[in-house]
Amino acid sequence: MNLKTILNILSALLTILGLTMLFPAFVSWLYDESDVIFCLQSAGLAVFIGLPIWFMSRKSRKLRNRDGFIIVTFSWIITALAGALPFYISGAIPNFTDAFFEAMSGVTTTGASILGNQQTLPHLQNGIESLSHGILFWRSFLQWIGGMGIILFTIAILPLLGVGGVQLFKAEVPGPVADKLRPRVRETAKLLWIVYLGITVLEILLLGNNGMGWFDAICHSFTTMPTGGFSTKSSSIAAFNSGTIEYIIIVFMIIAGTNFSLHFRAISGNFNSHITDKEFKVYFSLIFFVTAIIFLRLALNGEISEENFRASLFQTVSLITGTGYYSADYELWPYFAQTLLLCLMFIGGMGGSTSGGMKIIRVYVLFKYMALATQRMLHAKAIIPIRIGNRFISEDVIRNTLGFFLFYISIFVFTTIALTLMNVDLESAIGAAASAIGNIGPAIADFGPTDNYALLPDFGKWLLTFCMLLGRLEIFTIIVIFSRVFWK
């Protein structure tokens, strides 16, 4: 293992994160808030630790596959640790466990928060709105850089990672297959980030020109595109009480839950890239049918209205993409509607998107495999390949998908049982476990959309932060580090 190279890259990442803390410091300065000094202290601490280590380890060697797994895993842990500094040093979140939970939830784009509970954080008299603009901006910015991936971000802007970038790209990019748009990984990373940045800017302009304040527009765009869901308001998107704003966010949540490779190809002139993609068809159809079913179920309890349709569509898109915003308290809906939303937490968006969950492509492959297994019972010697559209799925991808599914469900079950051991009721435990491993944010019962995770025991918070990391790196990147073969 190339320890010197690993330290060089991780310290470079820490230094960059320290420099990005100047952004919230600038925001606090603009609003004449005292938190500017705390943001500067956090930035100084990160740079003070990272820069000397980077300087002493500059002469690095080529990366190997195992180095890539180590770097990707620890880059997220370091980002969460560094990201917790402004929360902790400023006193916005005085407990370090809570600060780390908030930061890990942010950078993994989970969106689960411990803020908003006056019983544990009495200084938040007005909920999340009591926080300074600098801290609110930092929460959103953490999600934005975590959305496309810390390592992908670093590959795009740091020539230091030009050598060995393939190993990092394979370990970082979500989905069963890493889709390279260009022969060089750095070019692919830059292209994806250009698309990501461009769509973010477009959303900022649309929200800012349709009734949302510019600060809120920036923060919510920073948390929509990574499907993160941190809001500057305690009541999330419902606080704006605007159908126009909700529809704008719905559109951009759908965009964020779509494979970014398709966006790039569409921008490059291949306008049929979306409608010819099988996974996108399933994704869009699932949103349509679940919305229709929930809307019809709500209509049985009341009048048929545009508000009910919008709420059904908003919550369906929010939970299938793992964004976690809410425009209505879906815990007040019938149990059938809540069950459908819980199922969406497991499914997630498209592979290659910023969404969480198992990803539609994996779920689709699993159903195709189930149908194939049935056919083979009737025709044992038949060679029947699995095909998605015009693309044949290799046996390696099928085995990886089955392995991922087993790991995903096993971790979900284990986490649920562990939470019940902490006196968390079963319904809340199921929701919290599904939310953490799927990077959703809000769950059901005690951790529903209008609640938070503040009263969860500290051990439960550390357990959920680990699940967030597992879900964001799609399990295998971390699990492989715990294998005996990896250390041989």
C-alpha positions in Angstrom: 0.0 0.0 0.0 1.4 3.4 -1.0 1.0 5.2 2.3 2.8 8.3 1.2 0.6 8.7 -1.8 -2.5 8.1 0.3 -1.5 10.8 2.8 -0.6 13.2 -0.1 -4.1 12.9 -1.6 -6.0 13.0 1.7 -4.0 16.0 3.0 -4.6 17.8 -0.3 -8.3 17.2 0.0 -8.3 18.5 3.6 -6.5 21.6 2.5 -9.0 22.2 -0.2 -11.9 21.8 2.3 -10.2 24.3 4.6 -10.1 26.8 1.8 -13.7 26.2 0.9 -14.6 27.3 4.5 -13.8 30.8 3.4 -17.1 30.8 1.5 -19.3 30.6 4.7 -16.9 33.0 6.3 -17.6 35.5 3.5 -21.3 34.9 3.8 -21.2 35.6 7.5 -19.2 38.7 6.8 -21.8 39.9 4.3 -24.6 39.6 6.9 -22.4 41.1 9.6 -22.6 38.0 11.8 -20.1 36.9 14.5 -19.7 33.4 13.0 -17.2 34.8 10.5 -14.4 34.2 13.1 -15.4 30.6 13.8 -15.5 29.8 10.1 -12.0 31.3 9.7 -10.8 29.3 12.7 -12.2 26.1 11.1 -10.5 26.9 7.8 -7.2 27.7 9.5 -7.3 24.4 11.5 -7.9 22.3 8.4 -5.2 24.0 6.3 -2.8 24.0 9.2 -3.1 20.2 9.4 -3.4 19.4 5.7 -0.9 21.6 4.1 2.3 20.4 5.9 1.4 16.8 5.4 0.8 17.4 1.7 4.1 19.3 1.3 6.1 16.5 3.0 4.5 13.7 0.9 4.7 15.4 -2.5 6.9 12.7 -4.1 4.1 10.1 -4.6 3.9 7.0 -6.7 1.2 5.5 -8.9 -2.0 4.4 -7.3 -3.1 0.8 -7.2 -6.7 -0.5 -6.9 -6.5 -1.1 -3.1 -5.1 2.5 -2.6 -8.2 3.8 -4.4 -10.6 2.1 -2.0 -8.7 3.4 1.0 -8.5 7.0 -0.4 -12.2 7.1 -1.3 -13.4 5.8 2.1 -11.2 8.0 4.2 -11.8 11.1 2.0 -15.5 11.0 3.1 -14.6 10.4 6.7 -12.1 13.3 6.6 -14.6 15.5 4.8 -17.2 14.8 7.5 -14.7 15.5 10.3 -13.6 18.8 8.7 -17.2 19.7 7.8 -18.2 19.3 11.5 -15.7 22.0 12.6 -17.8 25.1 11.7 -20.8 23.6 13.5 -18.8 22.6 16.6 -16.5 25.6 16.9 -19.3 28.1 16.4 -21.4 26.5 19.0 -24.3 26.0 16.5 -24.1 22.3 17.4 -22.2 22.1 20.7 -22.0 18.3 20.9 -19.3 16.8 18.6 -21.3 13.6 17.9 -24.2 15.7 16.7 -21.9 17.9 14.7 -20.3 14.9 13.0 -23.7 13.4 12.3 -24.9 16.6 10.7 -21.7 16.8 8.6 -21.8 13.2 7.5 -25.5 13.5 6.7 -24.6 16.6 4.6 -21.6 15.3 2.6 -23.3 11.9 1.9 -26.4 13.9 0.8 -28.6 12.0 3.3 -30.3 15.1 4.7 -31.0 13.6 8.2 -30.6 16.4 10.7 -30.4 16.8 14.5 -31.3 20.5 14.3 -34.7 21.9 15.2 -35.2 20.3 18.6 -35.3 22.9 21.4 -35.1 20.2 24.0 -31.5 19.3 23.0 -30.5 22.6 21.4 -32.3 25.3 23.4 -30.5 28.1 21.5 -32.6 27.3 18.4 -35.6 29.2 19.5 -36.8 29.6 15.9 -35.6 26.2 14.7 -33.1 26.1 11.9 -33.8 29.7 11.1 -31.9 30.6 14.3 -28.6 29.6 12.7 -26.4 32.2 11.0 -26.3 32.6 7.3 -22.8 31.3 7.2 -23.6 28.1 8.9 -26.8 27.6 6.8 -24.7 28.1 3.7 -22.0 25.6 4.9 -24.7 22.9 5.5 -25.9 23.4 1.9 -22.4 23.6 0.4 -21.4 20.4 2.1 -24.2 18.6 0.3 -23.4 20.2 -3.0 -19.7 19.1 -3.1 -20.8 15.7 -1.8 -23.4 15.2 -4.5 -21.2 14.5 -7.4 -18.5 13.0 -5.2 -15.6 14.4 -3.3 -13.1 12.4 -5.2 -14.7 13.2 -8.5 -14.6 16.8 -7.5 -10.9 16.6 -6.6 -10.0 14.7 -9.8 -11.7 17.5 -11.8 -9.7 20.4 -10.2 -6.5 18.8 -9.0 -3.8 17.6 -11.5 -2.3 15.9 -8.5 -4.8 13.1 -9.0 -4.2 12.7 -12.7 -2.1 9.6 -12.1 -4.2 6.7 -10.8 -7.5 8.5 -11.3 -9.1 5.5 -12.8 -8.9 3.6 -9.4 -10.6 6.5 -7.6 -13.2 6.9 -10.3 -14.2 3.2 -10.2 -14.5 3.3 -6.4 -16.4 6.6 -6.3 -18.9 6.8 -9.2 -22.3 5.4 -8.1 -24.1 2.7 -10.1 -23.2 -0.8 -11.1 -21.1 0.4 -14.0 -18.9 3.5 -14.0 -19.7 5.4 -17.2 -16.7 7.1 -18.8 -17.6 9.9 -21.2 -14.0 10.5 -22.3 -10.9 8.3 -22.4 -9.2 10.3 -19.7 -10.9 10.2 -16.2 -10.0 13.8 -15.5 -11.9 14.9 -18.6 -14.9 12.8 -17.6 -14.9 14.4 -14.1 -14.7 17.9 -15.5 -17.5 17.3 -18.0 -19.8 15.9 -15.3 -19.0 18.8 -13.0 -19.7 21.3 -15.7 -23.1 19.8 -16.3 -23.7 19.7 -12.5 -22.7 23.3 -12.0 -24.7 24.5 -15.0 -27.9 22.9 -13.9 -27.3 24.3 -10.4 -27.0 27.8 -11.7 -30.1 27.4 -13.8 -32.1 26.4 -10.7 -30.8 29.3 -8.7 -32.0 31.7 -11.4 -35.4 30.1 -11.6 -36.0 30.0 -7.9 -34.6 33.5 -7.3 -36.9 34.9 -10.0 -40.0 33.1 -8.8 -40.5 34.4 -5.2 -37.6 32.7 -3.3 -35.0 35.0 -1.8 -31.6 34.8 -3.4 -29.9 33.3 -0.4 -32.5 30.6 0.0 -32.4 30.0 -3.8 -28.7 29.4 -3.6 -28.9 27.1 -0.6 -31.9 25.1 -1.9 -30.3 24.7 -5.3 -27.1 23.5 -3.6 -29.2 20.8 -1.8 -31.6 19.9 -4.7 -28.9 18.9 -7.2 -27.1 16.5 -4.9 -30.6 15.2 -3.7 -29.6 16.2 -0.2 -32.6 18.0 1.2 -31.1 20.3 3.8 -33.3 23.4 3.9 -32.9 26.8 5.4 -36.4 26.4 6.9 -37.6 24.2 9.7 -40.7 23.3 7.7 -38.7 22.7 4.5 -40.3 23.6 1.2 -43.7 23.9 2.8 -42.5 27.2 4.4 -42.6 29.0 1.0 -46.2 28.0 0.4 -45.7 28.4 -3.4 -46.8 26.0 -6.1 -44.4 27.5 -8.6 -41.4 26.9 -6.3 -42.5 23.4 -5.7 -42.9 22.6 -9.4 -39.5 24.1 -10.1 -37.9 21.9 -7.4 -39.8 18.8 -8.6 -38.3 19.3 -12.1 -34.8 19.6 -10.8 -35.1 16.7 -8.4 -36.1 14.6 -11.4 -33.1 15.9 -13.2 -30.8 15.1 -10.3 -32.2 11.6 -10.0 -31.3 10.9 -13.7 -28.0 9.5 -14.9 -25.8 12.6 -15.5 -24.3 10.9 -18.5 -27.6 11.2 -20.3 -27.7 15.0 -19.5 -24.3 15.4 -21.0 -25.2 13.4 -24.1 -28.4 15.5 -24.6 -26.5 18.7 -24.2 -23.9 17.4 -26.7 -26.6 17.0 -29.4 -28.0 13.5 -28.7 -31.5 14.7 -27.9 -32.9 11.2 -27.8 -30.5 10.0 -25.1 -33.2 10.1 -22.4 -36.2 8.6 -24.2 -34.2 5.8 -25.6 -32.7 4.8 -22.3 -34.5 1.8 -20.7 -33.7 2.8 -17.1 -35.0 6.3 -17.6 -38.2 5.0 -19.0 -38.7 2.8 -15.9 -37.7 5.8 -13.6 -40.2 8.1 -15.2 -43.0 5.5 -15.3 -42.5 4.7 -11.7 -42.8 8.4 -10.7 -46.0 8.7 -12.8 -47.7 5.5 -11.5 -46.8 6.0 -7.8 -48.0 9.7 -8.0 -51.2 8.6 -9.6 -51.9 5.9 -7.0 -51.1 8.2 -4.0 -53.2 11.0 -5.6 -56.2 8.7 -6.1 -55.8 7.3 -2.5 -55.8 10.8 -1.1 -58.8 11.7 -3.3 -60.8 9.0 -1.5 -60.4 11.0 1.7 -61.1 14.4 0.3 -61.7 16.5 -2.7 -59.7 16.1 -5.9 -57.5 19.2 -6.0 -54.3 20.5 -7.6 -52.8 20.8 -4.2 -53.2 17.1 -3.5 -51.8 16.2 -6.9 -48.8 18.5 -6.3 -48.2 17.1 -2.9 -48.4 13.5 -4.2 -45.9 14.3 -7.0 -43.6 16.3 -4.8 -43.3 13.6 -2.1 -43.0 10.8 -4.7 -40.1 12.5 -6.5 -38.5 13.7 -3.2 -38.3 10.2 -1.8 -37.5 8.2 -4.9 -34.5 10.5 -5.6 -33.6 10.6 -1.9 -33.8 14.4 -1.7 -35.9 14.3 1.4 -37.7 17.7 1.0 -41.3 17.8 2.1 -44.2 20.1 1.1 -46.7 18.1 3.2 -46.6 15.9 6.2 -47.0 12.5 4.6 -47.3 10.9 8.0 -50.9 12.2 8.0 -51.6 10.3 4.8 -53.2 6.8 4.7 -50.9 4.0 5.6 -51.0 2.6 2.1 -49.5 5.9 0.7 -46.8 5.8 3.4 -46.0 2.2 2.6 -45.5 3.1 -1.1 -43.2 6.0 -0.1 -41.2 3.6 2.1 -40.7 1.3 -0.8 -39.4 4.2 -2.9 -36.7 4.7 -0.3 -35.3 1.3 -1.1 -35.5 1.7 -4.9 -33.9 5.1 -5.4 -33.1 6.9 -8.6 -31.0 6.0 -11.7 -27.5 4.7 -11.6 -25.0 7.5 -12.3 -27.2 10.1 -10.5 -26.8 11.8 -7.2 -29.7 9.9 -5.7 -29.6 7.2 -3.0 -31.2 3.8 -2.6 -30.3 0.6 -4.5 -30.8 2.4 -7.9 -33.5 1.5 -10.5 -31.0 -0.3 -12.8 -30.2 -2.8 -10.0 -33.8 -3.4 -9.1 -34.6 -3.9 -12.8 -31.8 -6.4 -13.2 -33.1 -8.3 -10.1 -36.6 -8.6 -11.6 -35.1 -9.7 -14.9 -33.1 -12.3 -13.0 -36.2 -13.5 -11.2 -37.9 -14.0 -14.5 -34.8 -15.7 -15.9 -34.7 -18.1 -13.0 -38.3 -19.1 -13.6 -37.6 -19.7 -17.3 -34.6 -21.9 -16.5 -36.8 -24.1 -14.3 -38.7 -25.0 -17.5 -35.7 -25.0 -19.8 -32.8 -26.0 -17.7 -30.3 -26.2 -20.5 -31.3 -23.0 -22.3 -28.9 -20.2 -22.5 -31.0 -17.1 -21.9 -29.1 -13.8 -21.5 -30.4 -10.9 -19.5 -30.8 -7.8 -21.8 -31.8 -4.3 -20.9 -32.8 -2.5 -24.1 -30.1 -3.4 -26.7 -27.5 -4.0 -24.0 -26.6 -7.5 -22.7 -25.9 -7.7 -19.0 -22.8 -9.8 -18.2 -22.7 -12.5 -15.5 -20.2 -10.4 -13.4 -22.7 -7.5 -13.2 -25.5 -9.9 -12.3 -23.4 -11.4 -9.5 -22.4 -8.0 -8.2 -26.0 -6.9 -8.2 -27.1 -9.9 -6.3 -24.3 -9.4 -3.8 -25.2 -5.8 -3.4 -28.8 -6.6 -2.8 -27.9 -9.2 -0.1 -25.5 -6.7 1.6 -28.1 -3.9 1.4 -30.9 -5.9 3.0 -28.6 -7.5 5.6 -27.3 -4.1 6.7 -30.9 -2.7 6.8 -32.0 -5.6 9.0 -29.0 -5.4 11.3 -29.4 -1.6 11.7 -33.1 -2.0 12.5 -32.5 -4.6 15.2 -29.6 -2.5 16.7 -31.9 0.5 16.9 -34.6 -1.5 18.6 -32.0 -2.5 21.2 -31.8 1.2 22.0 -35.5 1.4 22.8 -36.4 2.8 19.4 -39.9 1.5 18.4 -40.0 -0.9 15.5 -41.7 1.5 13.0 -39.2 4.3 13.7 -36.2 1.8 13.6 -37.4 0.5 10.2 -37.7 4.1 8.8 -34.4 5.3 10.2 -32.5 2.3 8.9 -34.0 2.6 5.4 -33.4 6.3 5.4 -29.7 6.1 6.4 -28.7 3.3 4.1 -30.7 4.9 1.3 -29.4 8.4 2.0 -32.9 9.7 2.2 -33.1 11.9 5.3 -36.7 12.0 6.7 -38.2 8.6 7.5 -41.4 7.6 9.3 -42.8 7.6 12.9 -40.4 9.4 15.3 -38.1 10.4 12.4 -40.7 11.6 10.0 -40.6 14.8 7.9 -41.5 17.1 10.7 -39.2 15.4 13.2 -35.4 15.1 13.6 -32.8 12.7 15.0 -31.7 14.8 18.0 -33.1 12.5 20.6 -31.6 9.3 19.1 -28.9 7.9 21.5 -25.3 8.8 20.6 -24.5 5.2 19.6 -27.5 5.2 17.3 -26.2 8.4 15.6 -22.7 6.8 15.0 -24.4 3.7 13.7 -26.5 5.7 11.3 -23.5 7.8 10.1 -21.8 4.6 9.2 -24.9 3.5 7.3 -24.9 6.8 5.5 -21.3 6.3 4.4 -22.1 2.7 3.3 -25.1 3.9 1.2 -23.2 6.8 -0.4 -20.3 4.6 -1.5 -22.6 1.8 -2.5 -21.4 -0.7 0.2 -18.6 -2.6 -1.7 -16.1 0.3 -1.5 -16.1 0.0 2.3 -16.9 -3.7 2.8 -13.9 -4.7 0.7 -11.6 -2.9 3.2 -12.9 -5.2 6.0 -12.1 -8.3 3.9 -9.1 -10.5 4.7 -8.1 -10.7 1.1 -7.7 -6.9 0.9 -4.9 -6.9 3.6 -3.0 -9.8 2.2 
